[in-house]
Amino acid sequence: MHVSSRLLVEALAIREALQQAISFKLTHIWVRSDSQVLVREIDRNRNLLELHGVLSDVV
């Protein structure tokens, strides 16, 4: 799959981790990332234009 940026790759990985946690019925998960921009945007519940679709699934 072609992905436009490293930030999008990281967002997709987080989304996949959260989807897996849901499928295993986990109620707590600790997600770690070295992408400060991505973590900040998720934490603020804001969406960068580039990540809009992925982050709307995450938040």
N, C-alpha and C positions, 0 to 999 in steps of 0.2 A: 504494500500500500504506500502511496506517495503521501508524505506529510510535509506541510509547508514550513514547520519550524520545530526547534527543539522544545520550545515551550508547549506546543501542541502535543508533542510526543509525551511529555511529562503529564499533561492533563489527561490524555487518553489512558495512560498507565494508572493514574489515580482513579479514574472512572471505572476501569476494569477491576481494580482492587476492591472498590466499594461494591460493585455488582457481585463479585465473588463472596464478599462478606455477607451480603444480603441473602445470597443463595444458601449459605451455610447457617443462616439464621443467627449470625453473630450480632450482639447488641452493643459491643464496644470494639472499636478498631483504632489503632494508632497509625496514622499515615505520616511518613517522613519524606521530605523532599529537599533537595538542595536548590530548588528554584524559589528564591525569596519572592519574586514577582508573582508567581502562581499562588503560593501560599497566602500572600497578602490579599490577592484578588478573591480567593475563596473565602478567606476570613472576613473580608469586608462585604461579602455577598454581592460583589460587583462583577461585571463581565467585560473583559477586554473584547473588542470586536472580533479579533482573530479566534478567540476561544468561546464565543457566545454559546454555540450549541453544546459543546462539551461541558462547560461550566454550569449550564442550566440543568444538565443531568446530575452533576455532582452536588450542587447546592439545593 
